[in-house]
Amino acid sequence: MISDTMSRTTPIHHPLTRAWYTRLAKRAMDLFASALGLLLLWPLFAVLALLIKRDSPGPVFFRGPRMGRGGRIFQILKFRTMNECAESYAGPKITAEGDERITPLGKWLRDTKLNELPQLWNVLAGEMSLVGPRPEDPEFAARWPEDARREILSVRPGITSPASISYHDEEKQLSPDNLMGDYLEKIAPDKMRLDRLYVRHHNLMTDLDAIFWTLIVLVPRVSIQPKSEGQLFGGPFTRLVRPLMNWTVIDFVIALLGAGLVGLFWRLFRPLHIGWDRAFWVAFGIALLFSLFNSLIGLKRVEWSRATPEDALGIALSVVLVVASSILFEMALSGLGIPSGYIIVAGAVVGAGFMVARYRLRLLTGLASRWVRLRRTGFGVGERVLVVGAGAGGELVTWLLRRPDFNHLFSVHAYVDDDPSKQGMRYDGVPVLGTPADIPALVEREDIGLVVYAINKVSKADRERILAACRQAEVRLVVLSDVLRSIETHFIPRNGNGYHD
């Protein structure tokens, strides 16, 4: 009855999903990868089919009901790993290590995750995706809270996901004596939380990260695997590729235009006998150098809408490196005829363009404020603070603790945030070092003395989860909303009749 009800549910689309990616790019990647995978892996499928038939009697494939997008039921496809007998179907739907129902070959297939490969057909058919919340049995999905059910089922389930990566050894974590209790009380709630985080923040980069970590954790004796949620949701593609791509094109265009315009003006006043074609390639080379050095210095990992004046030093360093490299290159070739003056002027103009593009009007006001602050307070460093939430609340906390009255007492050391796109970035000159789940480890590793919870708009369950991680760290905790509420209670007038006592 549960399955019939769920199967008639209309498709659910969570407002936080990236519609363009979900409907276009994600599906295109799924179609291409699943078709290519089935085409290339059919010899392996044939070999595994023969091994399964030799290992134990029964069908090659297992088909079972799973909950799909919008609550539709579909039949998931896997290589069979259990003995084909009544006991296998009568026992628990969750298995622990040492389950006697699993065949010897089936154990190896599960350990290597090769039993999941037939799901490429589910992906090709549109029932699943390469990356998404793992499809759950309808019996377990019926236990989900309504808001979680709607959110998780708003996207196609996947072959892999951050939750499945985190629990890739799930069977080893379950006790045979309390199998269902361990799963429903310990593992299922955390997997649901990770699945909801994925639905809210998934994009092309996070999906590539999930595929990368899936491949890594399956390689024997490889120690490189996600040690924290910050690494799990913000893997190498999110941390490196995405920030680079955000500014790579912009920097290249600014540098190309800047070097080109300087070349045009240079010709008006001084000779530049290198020809139009060579002039283009010179500008192109300078643009490439700027793009390279900006990446190496880390300028593309800064959230420039909330950058500090000190981040401008990186731009200045990039200009110096590009100018020096270009002059040395010209001296080494000694025949291009590129004046050193042109290179210096082009570097200065391009650097100014970077400043304008990144800081705009914030540059002068930020530098002035910083100078006044340094003149008043000196260079003392106070107690390290970890801010939970790199949004508007976090920006308010950072601004407040950098005021002259507090900046000698506190030093905002890092942010944590659930948003994968923020992992590894810098906001207000402060790095995002992980997610709220990483708070206990960060407090110990980074010598944090104070944690400030600065998230305003969040569900009650997420708030309790994050605050529990803060309390687990056994460090002083300040909740920004409580502070603001206290200020409002004591100082905000009510009904125009004056202030509270």
C-alpha positions as CSV (number, residue, x, y, z in Angstrom):
1,M,0.0,0.0,0.0
2,I,2.9,2.3,0.8
3,S,4.5,1.7,-2.5
4,D,1.3,2.3,-4.5
5,T,0.8,5.6,-2.7
6,M,4.3,6.7,-3.3
7,S,4.3,5.7,-6.9
8,R,1.3,8.0,-7.6
9,T,3.0,11.0,-6.1
10,T,3.5,13.8,-8.6
11,P,7.1,14.8,-9.4
12,I,8.8,16.9,-6.7
13,H,11.2,19.7,-7.6
14,H,13.0,21.3,-4.6
15,P,13.4,25.1,-5.1
16,L,17.1,24.9,-4.1
17,T,18.1,22.6,-6.9
18,R,20.0,24.1,-9.9
19,A,17.3,23.7,-12.6
20,W,19.5,24.3,-15.6
21,Y,22.1,21.8,-14.4
22,T,19.6,19.2,-13.2
23,R,17.6,19.2,-16.5
24,L,20.3,19.8,-19.0
25,A,24.0,19.4,-18.1
26,K,23.5,16.7,-15.5
27,R,21.2,14.6,-17.7
28,A,23.6,15.0,-20.7
29,M,26.5,13.8,-18.6
30,D,24.4,10.9,-17.4
31,L,23.4,9.8,-20.9
32,F,27.0,10.1,-22.2
33,A,28.7,8.3,-19.3
34,S,26.1,5.5,-19.0
35,A,26.1,4.8,-22.7
36,L,29.9,4.9,-22.9
37,G,30.2,2.8,-19.8
38,L,27.8,0.1,-21.0
39,L,29.6,0.0,-24.4
40,L,33.1,-0.3,-22.9
41,L,32.2,-2.6,-19.9
42,W,30.2,-5.3,-21.6
43,P,33.2,-7.7,-21.7
44,L,33.5,-7.3,-17.9
45,F,29.8,-7.8,-17.6
46,A,30.0,-11.1,-19.5
47,V,32.9,-12.3,-17.4
48,L,31.1,-11.4,-14.1
49,A,27.9,-13.1,-15.4
50,L,29.8,-16.3,-16.0
51,L,31.5,-16.2,-12.6
52,I,28.2,-15.6,-10.8
53,K,26.6,-18.5,-12.6
54,R,29.5,-20.7,-11.6
55,D,29.6,-19.5,-8.0
56,S,26.0,-20.3,-7.1
57,P,22.7,-21.2,-8.8
58,G,20.3,-18.4,-9.6
59,P,19.9,-15.4,-11.9
60,V,22.8,-13.1,-12.8
61,F,21.0,-9.9,-11.8
62,F,19.1,-8.8,-8.8
63,R,16.1,-6.6,-9.3
64,G,14.5,-4.8,-6.4
65,P,12.0,-1.9,-5.8
66,R,13.5,1.4,-5.0
67,M,12.1,4.9,-4.5
68,G,12.8,7.2,-7.4
69,R,12.4,10.9,-8.2
70,G,9.0,12.2,-7.3
71,G,8.2,9.0,-5.3
72,R,8.0,6.8,-8.4
73,I,9.0,3.1,-7.8
74,F,11.5,1.6,-10.2
75,Q,13.4,-1.7,-10.3
76,I,17.1,-1.2,-9.4
77,L,19.5,-3.5,-11.3
78,K,22.6,-5.1,-9.6
79,F,24.7,-8.2,-10.0
80,R,23.3,-10.8,-7.6
81,T,25.5,-11.2,-4.5
82,M,23.3,-13.5,-2.3
83,N,22.3,-17.1,-2.5
84,E,19.1,-17.6,-4.4
85,C,17.0,-19.2,-1.6
86,A,14.0,-18.4,0.6
87,E,16.2,-17.3,3.6
88,S,17.8,-14.6,1.5
89,Y,14.4,-12.9,0.9
90,A,13.0,-13.6,4.4
91,G,16.0,-12.0,6.2
92,P,16.6,-8.3,7.0
93,K,17.0,-6.0,4.0
94,I,20.2,-4.6,5.5
95,T,23.3,-6.8,5.6
96,A,26.2,-6.7,8.0
97,E,29.7,-8.1,7.6
98,G,29.7,-11.9,7.7
99,D,26.1,-12.2,6.6
100,E,25.7,-15.9,5.6
101,R,23.3,-15.1,2.8
102,I,26.1,-13.5,0.8
103,T,28.1,-15.7,-1.6
104,P,31.9,-15.7,-1.6
105,L,31.9,-14.0,-5.0
106,G,29.2,-11.7,-3.8
107,K,31.4,-10.5,-0.9
108,W,34.1,-9.6,-3.4
109,L,31.6,-7.9,-5.7
110,R,30.3,-5.8,-2.8
111,D,33.8,-4.9,-1.5
112,T,34.8,-3.6,-5.0
113,K,31.3,-2.2,-5.7
114,L,31.2,-4.0,-9.0
115,N,27.8,-5.2,-8.2
116,E,26.5,-1.7,-8.7
117,L,27.7,-1.4,-12.3
118,P,24.4,-2.7,-13.9
119,Q,22.8,0.5,-12.6
120,L,24.3,2.2,-15.6
121,W,21.2,0.8,-17.4
122,N,19.0,2.6,-14.8
123,V,20.9,5.8,-15.5
124,L,20.5,5.4,-19.3
125,A,16.7,4.8,-18.8
126,G,16.4,8.0,-16.8
127,E,15.5,6.3,-13.5
128,M,18.8,7.1,-11.9
129,S,21.7,9.5,-12.2
130,L,25.5,8.9,-11.8
131,V,25.4,11.0,-8.7
132,G,22.5,11.5,-6.4
133,P,21.0,10.3,-3.1
134,R,21.2,6.5,-3.0
135,P,17.8,5.0,-3.9
136,E,16.1,3.6,-0.8
137,D,13.8,0.7,-0.3
138,P,10.1,2.0,-0.2
139,E,9.8,0.4,3.3
140,F,12.6,2.6,4.7
141,A,11.6,5.7,2.6
142,A,8.2,5.5,4.3
143,R,10.0,6.3,7.6
144,W,11.4,9.6,6.4
145,P,9.9,12.8,7.7
146,E,7.7,14.5,5.1
147,D,10.0,17.5,4.5
148,A,13.0,15.2,4.1
149,R,11.1,12.9,1.7
150,R,10.0,15.7,-0.5
151,E,13.6,17.2,-0.6
152,I,15.5,14.0,-1.3
153,L,13.0,12.7,-3.9
154,S,13.2,16.0,-5.8
155,V,16.2,14.7,-7.7
156,R,17.0,11.4,-9.4
157,P,18.7,8.9,-7.1
158,G,22.3,8.1,-7.9
159,I,24.8,5.3,-8.2
160,T,27.1,7.2,-5.8
161,S,26.7,10.2,-3.5
162,P,28.5,11.9,-0.6
163,A,26.5,9.8,1.8
164,S,27.5,6.5,0.1
165,I,31.1,7.6,0.0
166,S,31.1,8.4,3.7
167,Y,29.5,5.0,4.4
168,H,31.2,3.0,1.8
169,D,32.1,0.4,4.5
170,E,28.6,0.5,6.0
171,E,28.4,-3.2,6.5
172,K,31.4,-3.1,8.8
173,Q,29.7,-0.5,11.0
174,L,26.6,-2.6,11.6
175,S,26.3,-5.1,14.4
176,P,24.7,-8.4,13.4
177,D,23.1,-8.5,16.9
178,N,21.2,-5.2,16.4
179,L,21.3,-4.8,12.6
180,M,18.1,-2.8,12.0
181,G,18.5,-0.8,15.2
182,D,22.0,0.4,14.3
183,Y,21.0,1.3,10.8
184,L,17.8,3.1,11.6
185,E,19.1,4.9,14.7
186,K,22.7,5.7,13.7
187,I,23.4,5.4,10.0
188,A,20.1,6.3,8.3
189,P,19.6,9.7,9.9
190,D,23.2,10.8,9.0
191,K,22.8,9.6,5.5
192,M,19.6,11.5,5.2
193,R,21.3,14.6,6.4
194,L,24.1,14.2,3.8
195,D,21.6,13.5,1.1
196,R,19.7,16.7,1.9
197,L,22.9,18.7,1.8
198,Y,23.7,17.3,-1.6
199,V,20.2,18.2,-2.9
200,R,20.6,21.8,-1.7
201,H,24.1,22.4,-3.1
202,H,24.7,19.9,-5.9
203,N,26.2,21.1,-9.2
204,L,28.6,19.9,-11.9
205,M,31.7,20.3,-9.7
206,T,30.3,18.5,-6.6
207,D,29.2,15.7,-8.9
208,L,32.7,15.3,-10.3
209,D,34.0,15.4,-6.8
210,A,31.7,12.6,-5.8
211,I,32.8,10.5,-8.8
212,F,36.4,11.2,-7.9
213,W,36.1,10.2,-4.3
214,T,34.1,7.1,-5.2
215,L,37.0,5.9,-7.4
216,I,39.6,6.8,-4.8
217,V,37.9,5.0,-1.8
218,L,37.7,1.8,-3.8
219,V,41.4,1.6,-4.5
220,P,43.1,-0.7,-2.0
221,R,45.7,0.8,0.3
222,V,45.0,4.3,-0.9
223,S,45.0,6.7,2.1
224,I,43.7,9.7,0.1
225,Q,40.1,9.8,0.9
226,P,37.8,12.5,2.4
227,K,38.6,12.9,6.0
228,S,35.9,15.5,6.7
229,E,32.6,16.8,5.2
230,G,34.5,19.8,4.0
231,Q,36.6,17.6,1.8
232,L,33.6,15.3,0.9
233,F,31.5,18.2,-0.4
234,G,34.3,20.4,-1.5
235,G,36.7,18.0,-3.2
236,P,39.4,18.7,-5.8
237,F,37.1,19.9,-8.5
238,T,35.1,22.3,-6.3
239,R,38.2,23.6,-4.5
240,L,40.4,24.0,-7.6
241,V,38.6,24.0,-10.9
242,R,35.5,26.0,-10.0
243,P,37.3,29.0,-8.4
244,L,39.8,29.0,-11.2
245,M,37.1,29.0,-13.9
246,N,35.2,31.8,-12.2
247,W,38.1,34.2,-12.8
248,T,40.2,32.6,-15.5
249,V,38.2,33.9,-18.4
250,I,37.7,37.3,-16.8
251,D,41.5,37.7,-16.0
252,F,42.5,36.6,-19.5
253,V,40.1,39.0,-21.2
254,I,41.3,41.9,-18.9
255,A,44.9,41.1,-19.5
256,L,44.5,40.7,-23.3
257,L,42.6,44.0,-23.6
258,G,45.0,45.8,-21.3
259,A,48.1,44.7,-23.1
260,G,46.5,45.3,-26.5
261,L,45.4,48.9,-25.6
262,V,48.8,49.7,-24.2
263,G,50.3,48.5,-27.5
264,L,47.9,50.7,-29.5
265,F,48.8,53.8,-27.4
266,W,52.5,53.0,-27.5
267,R,52.4,53.1,-31.3
268,L,51.1,56.7,-31.1
269,F,54.1,58.0,-29.3
270,R,56.9,55.5,-29.8
271,P,57.8,52.9,-32.4
272,L,56.8,49.4,-31.8
273,H,58.3,47.5,-34.7
274,I,57.0,44.0,-34.0
275,G,54.1,43.7,-36.5
276,W,50.4,43.3,-35.8
277,D,50.5,39.5,-35.7
278,R,53.5,39.5,-33.2
279,A,51.8,42.2,-31.1
280,F,48.7,40.0,-30.8
281,W,50.8,37.0,-29.6
282,V,52.7,39.2,-27.2
283,A,49.4,40.4,-25.6
284,F,48.2,36.8,-25.6
285,G,51.4,35.6,-23.9
286,I,51.1,38.3,-21.2
287,A,47.4,37.3,-20.6
288,L,48.4,33.7,-20.2
289,L,51.1,34.6,-17.7
290,F,48.7,36.7,-15.6
291,S,46.2,33.8,-15.7
292,L,48.9,31.4,-14.5
293,F,50.4,33.5,-11.7
294,N,46.9,34.6,-10.5
295,S,46.1,30.9,-10.1
296,L,49.4,30.0,-8.3
297,I,49.2,32.9,-5.9
298,G,45.6,32.0,-5.0
299,L,43.8,35.1,-6.3
300,K,41.1,32.9,-7.9
301,R,40.2,31.4,-4.5
302,V,39.2,34.8,-3.0
303,E,35.5,35.8,-2.8
304,W,36.2,39.3,-4.1
305,S,32.8,40.7,-3.1
306,R,34.0,40.2,0.5
307,A,37.8,40.6,0.0
308,T,40.1,42.5,2.4
309,P,42.4,45.2,1.3
310,E,45.4,42.9,2.0
311,D,44.2,40.6,-0.8
312,A,45.3,43.4,-3.2
313,L,48.9,42.5,-2.4
314,G,48.4,39.3,-4.3
315,I,47.5,41.4,-7.4
316,A,50.6,43.5,-7.0
317,L,52.8,40.4,-6.6
318,S,51.2,38.9,-9.8
319,V,52.1,42.1,-11.7
320,V,55.7,42.0,-10.5
321,L,56.1,38.3,-11.5
322,V,54.5,38.8,-14.9
323,V,56.6,41.9,-15.7
324,A,59.8,40.2,-14.5
325,S,59.1,37.0,-16.4
326,S,58.3,38.9,-19.6
327,I,61.4,41.0,-19.5
328,L,63.6,37.9,-18.8
329,F,61.9,36.1,-21.6
330,E,62.6,39.0,-24.0
331,M,66.2,39.2,-22.9
332,A,66.7,35.5,-23.4
333,L,65.4,35.6,-26.9
334,S,67.0,39.0,-27.7
335,G,65.3,39.5,-31.0
336,L,61.6,40.1,-30.4
337,G,62.0,43.9,-30.2
338,I,59.6,44.3,-27.3
339,P,60.6,47.4,-25.2
340,S,60.9,46.8,-21.5
341,G,58.9,50.0,-20.9
342,Y,56.0,48.6,-22.8
343,I,56.0,45.5,-20.7
344,I,56.1,47.5,-17.4
345,V,53.3,49.8,-18.5
346,A,51.2,46.9,-19.8
347,G,51.6,45.1,-16.4
348,A,50.6,48.2,-14.5
349,V,47.5,48.8,-16.6
350,V,46.4,45.1,-16.4
351,G,47.0,45.1,-12.6
352,A,44.8,48.2,-12.3
353,G,42.2,46.5,-14.4
354,F,42.3,43.5,-12.0
355,M,41.9,45.9,-9.0
356,V,38.9,47.7,-10.6
357,A,37.2,44.4,-11.6
358,R,37.6,42.9,-8.1
359,Y,37.3,45.8,-5.7
360,R,35.7,48.6,-7.6
361,L,34.6,51.2,-5.0
362,R,35.4,49.0,-2.0
363,L,39.2,49.3,-2.6
364,L,39.7,52.9,-1.4
365,T,37.3,52.7,1.5
366,G,38.7,49.4,2.6
367,L,42.3,50.6,2.5
368,A,41.4,53.8,4.4
369,S,39.5,51.9,7.1
370,R,42.3,49.4,7.5
371,W,44.9,52.1,7.8
372,V,42.9,53.9,10.5
373,R,42.3,50.6,12.3
374,L,46.0,49.7,12.3
375,R,47.0,53.2,13.5
376,R,44.6,52.9,16.4
377,T,45.2,49.3,17.6
378,G,48.6,48.1,16.4
379,F,49.2,44.6,15.3
380,G,48.1,42.5,18.2
381,V,46.4,39.1,17.6
382,G,43.6,38.1,19.9
383,E,41.9,34.8,20.7
384,R,41.1,32.7,17.7
385,V,37.4,32.7,16.6
386,L,35.7,30.1,14.4
387,V,32.6,31.5,12.8
388,V,29.8,29.1,11.8
389,G,28.2,30.4,8.6
390,A,30.0,32.3,5.8
391,G,26.9,34.3,4.9
392,A,25.5,37.7,6.1
393,G,25.6,36.7,9.7
394,G,29.2,35.7,9.4
395,E,30.0,38.9,7.7
396,L,28.4,40.8,10.6
397,V,30.4,38.9,13.2
398,T,33.7,39.5,11.3
399,W,33.0,43.2,11.0
400,L,32.1,43.4,14.7
401,L,35.1,41.6,15.9
402,R,37.4,43.7,13.8
403,R,36.1,46.9,15.3
404,P,38.8,48.8,17.4
405,D,37.1,47.8,20.6
406,F,37.4,44.1,19.9
407,N,40.2,43.4,17.4
408,H,42.9,43.2,20.1
409,L,40.8,40.6,21.9
410,F,39.6,38.4,19.1
411,S,41.0,37.2,15.7
412,V,38.5,35.7,13.3
413,H,40.5,32.6,12.2
414,A,38.1,30.7,9.9
415,Y,34.6,30.0,8.8
416,V,32.7,26.7,8.5
417,D,29.8,26.4,6.1
418,D,27.6,23.6,4.6
419,D,27.8,25.1,1.2
420,P,30.3,23.1,-0.9
421,S,30.9,26.0,-3.3
422,K,32.4,28.0,-0.3
423,Q,34.9,25.3,0.7
424,G,38.5,26.5,0.3
425,M,37.4,30.1,-0.5
426,R,38.2,33.2,1.5
427,Y,35.6,35.7,2.7
428,D,36.6,38.9,4.2
429,G,40.1,37.5,4.1
430,V,39.1,34.5,6.2
431,P,39.2,31.0,4.8
432,V,36.4,28.5,4.9
433,L,38.1,25.4,6.4
434,G,35.2,22.9,6.4
435,T,31.6,22.2,7.4
436,P,29.9,22.3,10.8
437,A,30.6,18.6,11.2
438,D,34.4,19.5,11.2
439,I,34.1,21.9,14.2
440,P,35.5,19.6,16.9
441,A,38.5,18.7,14.8
442,L,39.1,22.3,13.8
443,V,38.9,23.5,17.3
444,E,41.6,21.2,18.4
445,R,43.8,21.5,15.3
446,E,43.6,25.3,14.9
447,D,43.6,26.2,18.7
448,I,40.2,27.8,18.5
449,G,39.1,29.6,21.7
450,L,35.6,30.8,20.7
451,V,32.9,29.5,18.3
452,V,30.3,32.0,17.1
453,Y,27.1,30.5,15.5
454,A,26.1,33.1,12.9
455,I,23.4,31.3,10.8
456,N,19.9,32.9,10.8
457,K,17.8,31.1,8.2
458,V,18.0,27.4,8.9
459,S,15.6,24.6,9.8
460,K,15.2,23.6,13.5
461,A,16.8,20.2,12.8
462,D,19.9,21.7,11.1
463,R,20.2,24.3,13.8
464,E,20.3,21.5,16.5
465,R,22.7,19.4,14.5
466,I,25.2,22.3,14.1
467,L,24.9,23.5,17.7
468,A,25.4,19.9,18.8
469,A,28.7,19.8,16.9
470,C,29.7,23.2,18.5
471,R,29.0,21.8,22.0
472,Q,30.9,18.6,21.2
473,A,34.0,20.8,20.7
474,E,33.9,21.8,24.4
475,V,34.7,25.4,23.6
476,R,33.0,28.7,24.4
477,L,30.0,29.1,22.2
478,V,28.1,32.3,21.3
479,V,24.9,32.3,19.3
480,L,24.6,35.5,17.3
481,S,20.8,35.3,17.1
482,D,20.6,35.1,20.9
483,V,22.8,38.2,21.2
484,L,20.7,40.1,18.7
485,R,17.5,39.1,20.4
486,S,18.9,40.2,23.7
487,I,19.8,43.6,22.2
488,E,16.3,43.9,20.7
489,T,14.6,43.0,23.9
490,H,16.5,45.7,25.9
491,F,16.9,48.5,23.4
492,I,14.3,48.4,20.7
493,P,11.2,50.5,21.5
494,R,7.8,48.8,21.6
495,N,4.6,50.5,20.4
496,G,6.3,53.8,20.5
497,N,6.0,53.9,24.3
498,G,9.7,53.9,25.1
499,Y,12.4,51.3,25.7
500,H,12.6,48.1,27.8
501,D,14.4,48.3,31.1
